Amino acid sequence: MKALSIRQPWAELILQGRKTIELRTWLTHYRGPILIHAASTLAQEGCDAYNIDPATLIRGAIVGMVEIVDMVTFDHASFAAMRDQHLDPGEWPGDVYGWRLANPRRLPEPIPMRGRMGLFDLPDDVLHGAPVPAYLAPPSAPQSAPQSAPQPAPSPPQSPTYDPDRPFELRVEPRDAQSYTLALYQWPVRTNGTPPEARRIVALTGLKLQAVADHVLEALRRSGYKATELSPRRHKPFRLDEETGLRLGLLFLTIAPLSRLDRIEAISRELRAMPSEEAYYWYSKCTNPFISGRAQQALRVLLSAE
């Protein structure tokens, strides 16, 4: 299982649900649950900013779990606007990314352990022997059915669907009965007959999604869907052709950290007019994990004339 070592009090603030963006100088394509390791070192500035007594903080141990759901890029304005999510009391440090987190869960008892650099792997049985809540425990083995009961044949495993003509998916992730997040996924090219796994590219929600709703509906209509099919109750993903998907990805990636409506509208307008070759070029740059942050920032400046 993957784990991340985080200094206190940031690890504790994540478990409290107050810190929903972890700041790092690098990106990861991984999405899913990770164990939170509270590092042995302390960020005193965080304790001072949030009035936390360092003596109350657990250090040098696995303390809980959280899920990585998305990546965020910043500029000066967005870093300040999202301070209530990342909680860093300082100024924008430049090349830094936000790992958006969700569903924090605390272990009943910490597991003492040394941390490591980066996103590291731990044995799957790392939680064995510790009092673990049901949501972290592995599923128990099913009980044997009575001899007289017929045993149904196991269902064959379902391979991921893959359509080379529509390599992008727009998935509706409900937040409540009235709102939802739209997450864009991309299927890589199938190789050696192995079913590929769709990779989450970016997600958008709230007022920013409302600001580009016409752009989203246009993309859906271009792919043969009706506007009425988009709702919080939809479970089936929207399959998009390559150019439609990458243009929508460029839009989501570039506006995700913005707060000014005029910049969002300018970027949406300019992306519609962008030639195909240029759109493909920028998408390759904006999704390259080594340069994506700088590329997205450059594209924002280019499209919003700032």
Protein Blocks (a to p, Z undefined) as FASTA:
>chain_A
ZZdddddfklmmmmnomamcdcdfbdcfbecdddddddfbdcfklmmmnopafklpcehi
afbdcddfbdcdddfklmmmmmmmnopabdcebjadddddehiacdfbdcdddddehjdd
ddfklmgoiacdfklpccdddddddfklccddddddddddddfklmcccddddfblmbcc
dddddddddeehiacddddfbdcehjllmmmmmmmmmmmmmnopafklpcfkbmbdcddd
fklmmmmmmmmmmmmmpmbfklmmmmmmmmmmpcfklmmmmmmmmmmmklmmmmmmmmmm
mmnoZZ
